[in-house]
Amino acid sequence: MSKHIAFIGVGNMGNPMAQQLVNAGKQVKVFDVSEQAVKIAKETGLNVVNSLDELLPNSSTIISMLPEGKHVQELYLGENGILKKISQDSLIIECSTIDIETSLKIGDHAKSLGVKMIDAPVTGGVMGARVGKLNFLVGGSQEAVKLATPILKIMGQKILHAGEQGSGVGVKICNNMSLGISMIAASETLMLAKRLKMDLKKVHQIVKEASGNNWALTNYTPIPDLTDGVPSNNKYRPGFTAAMMKKDLKLANDAANAVNANTPLGKAALKIFTDFCEEGDADTDYSGISKKIGGDTWNYPFDPKGKD
C-alpha cells in the first residue's frame, strides 16, 4: 500500500491547501471534527476519513491546520495524542498560527521520539490557498525543512525559513501584529480622504506610489471598488475573519508581555478588533474593520456580516 499525506483541519484554509496537493497528484486523506468542514470537504472531492485512527496508518506526512494552540496541543499531546501513534519516519508540518510555547513543547516531544517536525504558518489567506500562492513562514531544522519543501512548494510560492522550531510561529505573530495595525491605518487613511471630499480612487492610486503605502492598502483594500478580488468587493465575506485577527493580535500581545516588549500600537489594534468582534462582527473579514473606523463616512452598500 502506498503512503499518503494525512491532512488534519480542512476549514477555510485547510480545504484549498489539501486540494492543491490532490491536484498535484498526491494521495491525501483528510480529517476534521467540524461537520460543516467535513460536508464541504466531501462536496469538493476530498477523501474524508471518519477518525484519526483511520487517517494515520501508512501516512508519510502529517499536515495540521487548526484554529488555536489548545487544539494543536490536544491533537499531538492529548490523551489520544497522535505523537503516540505515528511512525518515527513521519514528517509533521504544523501550519496553525499558535503561541510559541505550545509549538516548542510539541516540537521538543516530537524530537525526543525521533520524529521530524516543522512549524509552518502561512500568509496569503484563502485567496492565496486557492491558487497555491501561500507564503510559508518556517521554523525547524535544515533537514526537516528540506524534507518538507517539495510539499510546501505545491501549496505555496515562498518558503521562508526563519530559524529553529518555534521561529515560524514567532515571525507569523510579529507579521500579523503589523498586518492588523496596517489594516486599521489603511481604513483611517481612506476614511479621512473621504471626509475631505477627495476622489478615493485617485487617493488610493497616489498613496500606493508614495511613502504611506502598506500591504493592506495595496493588496487587500478595506473598501470596495479599489482593488480586484478582495473581500470588500464581496460584502466582506472572509477571507480571514476578524476573530482570527483578534486571536493573532492577542498572541502578539501575550508574547510582548512575556518578554517585556512595548507594543502600544499592537495593544490598540487588539482593542479595536476585540470591540469589533464583540459588536457581532467576529465572522466578518478583518478588512471590515473599515466600517468601525469609518462609521457614518461610508454611504456605499456595506454589509460587514456578509449577508445578501
N, C-alpha and C positions, 0 to 999 in steps of 0.2 A: 504493500500500500504506500502510495507516495505521500510525502509530507505536505502539510498545509499551513497557511497562516491563520492563527486564531485572533479574531478581532473582537474586542470587548468594549461595548459602548458605541452604538450606531445611531446616535441622535443627529442633530443638525449638522455637526461637523464629521462625526464618525462615519455616517452613511456614505457621503460622497467620497470620503477618503478610501473606504473599502471598495467602492465602485471603481475607483481608479485602478486599484490592484487587480480586480476582476477583469477590467477592460484590457489590462496588460497581459492577461493570460495566467495570472496566479490563481492557485487553488486557495480559496478563502472560505472559512466558516465563521459565522458571527453569532454573538450572544448579547442580549440586553435584558434587563429586568423590567424595562418600561414596555407595557403592552402597546402603546402608541408607536414607539420606535420599532418594535417587532413587526407591527402591522405594515408600516411604511417600508421596512427592510424587505419584507416578503413581496410587497407590491412592486418594488424596484428590482426584484430578481436576485437578491442576495440569498445565500444558503444559510438559513437560520436554524440553529440547533436549540434544544429545549433546556440545556443545563451546561454548567461548566464541566461536569464530568463527561459529557458527550463532546464538548468542544476541545478539550486539552489533549487527549491521546493522539499521538502521531503528529503533533504540531511542531513546526520548526521554529516559529517566531510567534510571540505574543505581543499584540499591539493593544494598548488600552487608551481610551479617550473618555474620561469620566468627569462629572461636574466639579467635585470638591475633593480635598485631601482625605476626608473621612471615608469616602467611597473607595479611594485608591488604597488606603491602608487596610480597609476591610477585605478588599479583593486579594491583596498579596499576603497580608499578615494576620488576618482574622482567624477565627476558629476553624474555618474551612478554607484558609488562605491557599492560593494556588502555588505559592513557592514550595509548599509541601508536596505538590502533585506533578510539577513539570520536570522534564529530564534535565540533566546537568548541561547538555549541549544546546539547550534552548537559548534564544536571544529575546530579551524583553525590551520593547520600545514603548516607553511610557509618555504619552503625549498630552496628558492633562496639565492644566495650569494649577499648581498646588503650592503649598508652603515648602520652603527649602528643608525644614526639619524632617517632614514626612518623606520627602524624596531621598534624603540621606539615609534615613532609617531603613527604608526598603532596599536602597542600593547596597548598604552595608550587609544586610541579611542575605541578599542575593549573592554578593561576593563571597560570603562565608560558605555558601553552598556550591561555589564554583560556577554560578550562573552569570552570564554576561548581561548587563543592563545599561541602557542609556535613558536619560530624561530628555525628551524632545518636544516641548510645547511648540505651538505653531503661531505664526501671524499670517494674516491674509483672509481670515474669515471664511464664511460659507461660500462666497463668490470664488475665492482662491481655491478652496477644496474642490469645487465642482469642475474646475478646469485644470486641476493638477498643478497649481502655481502657488502653493503654500511655501512659506519660509520656515525651516525647522531650526530652532534655537537649541543647540545640543550640548548636554553635559555627559561626560563619560570618558572611559579610557580610549586611547587611539585605536586599539584593537577592536573594541566593541563598536566604535563609530564606523570603522572600516567595514565591519560585517553588516551594519545596518544601512550603509549608504546606498546600495542598489535598490533597496525597498523604498527608502526615503525619496530617491530620485524619481520614482514613479508617481509619488503623491505631491511632490514639491519641485520648486525651481532652484531654491538655495538651501544649502546645508551649512549652517554657521556654528562652528564648534567653539563653544565659549570656555571650555575647561573641563575639569573633572566632574564626577557625579554631583548633581545639585546646581551646577552652573547654568544649565539650560533654563530651569525654572527661575533662577535668580535674575538672569537677564530679561526673561519674559515679564517678571514682576516690575522691573525697572522700566521696561519698554511700555507696558500698559499704563503705568502711572503717567508717563509722558503723553501717551495717547489720550487718556481721559482728560488731562489738562488741555491738550491741544484741541479736542473737540469742543470744549467749553469756549476756548479762545476763538475758534472759528465761528461759533454761534454768536458770541459777543460782537465780533467784527462785522458780521453781516447784519445783525440787529442794529448796530449803530449806523451803518451805511443806509439802511432802510429808513431809519428815523431822520437821517439827514436829507432824505428825499433824493438819494442818489440812485443811479441805474445799477442794480445789483449785478447784472451780467458784466458790466464794464468794471465795477469794483472787483469782482471775483477774478476776472482776467488779469487785471493790473496787479493785485496783491499776489497772485500766483507767480508773477515775474519779479516781485520785489522782496525786500528783506523780511516782511511779515508773513511769508508763506509758511505753511506746515502741511504735513501729510493729510490730515483730516480735511483741510480746506481744499486741497487739490484733488484727492482721490476718493473721498468719502463725504462729499459736501453735505452739510446738515439741513439744507433747504432744497426744495425741488427745482428742477429745470436748469440747473447749472452744470451738472456732471451726469453723464450717461451711466445707467446700470447700478445706481445706488439706492439704498432703501428709502431715502427721502422721496424718490420718484414713485415709490410703491407703497404709499401710506404707512411707511416706517415699519414694514414687516421685517423681522430680523432674518439674516444678518447675525449680529452679535448683540444680545439683549442688554438692556440697561442693568438688569440683575447680574449678569455676568461681569459687566464693567464694575459694578459696585463691589462684587466679590474680589476682583483683582485689585481694586484700589484699597480694599481692606487688607489684603495680603501685603501690599506695599506699605501701608501704614503700620501694620504689625511688625514687619521686618525693620522698618525705620525705628520704631520704639525699642526693638530688641538690641539695636546697635547704637542707640542714642544719636540718630541722624535727624537733622532738622529739615522737614519737608512741608512747609506751610501751604504751598500750592497743592501738593498731594492730599493734604488733610482737607483743604477747602473743596477740592474736587470730590472727595469721598462724601462730604456733607451734602453737596449739591445732588449727586447721583442717589444717595440714600433717600433724600427728600422726594426726589422724582419717583423712585420705586414705591415709597410709602404712600404716594398720592395715587397709586393704581397703575403705574406705567412700567412695572418691572419687566413685562414681556414685550415691551416696545423695543425697537432697535435703539442702540445707545445714541445714535445721531438725533433721535427725537428729543434729546435734551435741549435742542434749539427752541422747542415750544416753551419750556420752562424759562430759558434765558430771555426769549423774545417777548413772552407774554402777549399783549394785545397788538404787538407790532405787525403780526402776520395776518393778512386777510385773504391768503390763498386757502384752498381746501386743505385742512390739516386734520388727520385722524391718527394721532400717535399710538392708538391701540391697534391699528391695522385692520379696522373693520370696514366692510363695504358700506 
